[in-house]
Amino acid sequence: QVQLRESGPGLVKPSQTLSLSCIVSGGSISSGTDYWSWVRQHPGEGLEWIGYIYYSGRTYYNPSLRSRVSISVDASKNQFSLKLNSVTAADTAVYYCARAGDLFYYSGYLLPSGFDSWGQGTLVTVSS
Amino acid sequence: QSALTQPPSASGSPGQSVTISCTGTNSDVGGYNYVSWYQQHPGKAPKFMIYEVSKRPSGVPDRFSGSKSGNTASLTVSGLQAEDEADYYCNSYAGGNNWIFGGGTKLTVL
């Protein structure tokens, strides 16, 4: 059973870059059967899809965050990472990494059936 | 992009059924049969409950079922149990490899 675990600073200053990593165990990022995702949850609010990456490095991002976000993969370490730049207090949230699996093709896109395994989440606070 | 619309709360007594709605547009819920549902207990990570509108992943009880009509998807929990008390989120494909979540519904078992 795949397990995911987030790591990174819990406090980031405004205007700086938020950086998180997610290490995957019990499965290989390079299997080609999944997307590796980031989802966040503002305090007391709903979930927001940030984006995901395929093992090849192909990425897809939430249009509302695309200008500030970057997701990368390090297959040798079986981990993937999130960078969100120019953060403000509005980026304070619990950040989850998740596997989006059971891929299939639809209208030219490789899509996942859902976000089927999640990390425990890590709270990142943006404050000076 | 705006979050899908879910009622903030829903409730039912043990053994009863409750249905949670998730309303979107022709560009997301109404345009694709790729709606999934997630259960989240307080302080925990979300759990994958339903995919492709009505399919259940292995291990999810058949008390949980999904459906869709037009721009609205629904999650029904039958035979309510105390452990079903949680927040529930819908998620829909929105085209272009883009995904939108709902605002969440807090389900209370009375």
Interface residues (C-beta under 8 A of the other chain):
Chain A: V39 E45 G46 L47 E48 W49 Y60 N62 P63 S64 Y96 D102 Y106 Y109 L110 L111 S113 G114 F115 D116 S117 W118 G119 Q120 G121
Chain B: Q1 A3 Y32 Y34 S36 Y38 K44 A45 P46 K47 F48 Y51 E52 K55 P57 Y89 N91 Y93 G96 N97 N98 W99 I100 F101 G102 G103 G104
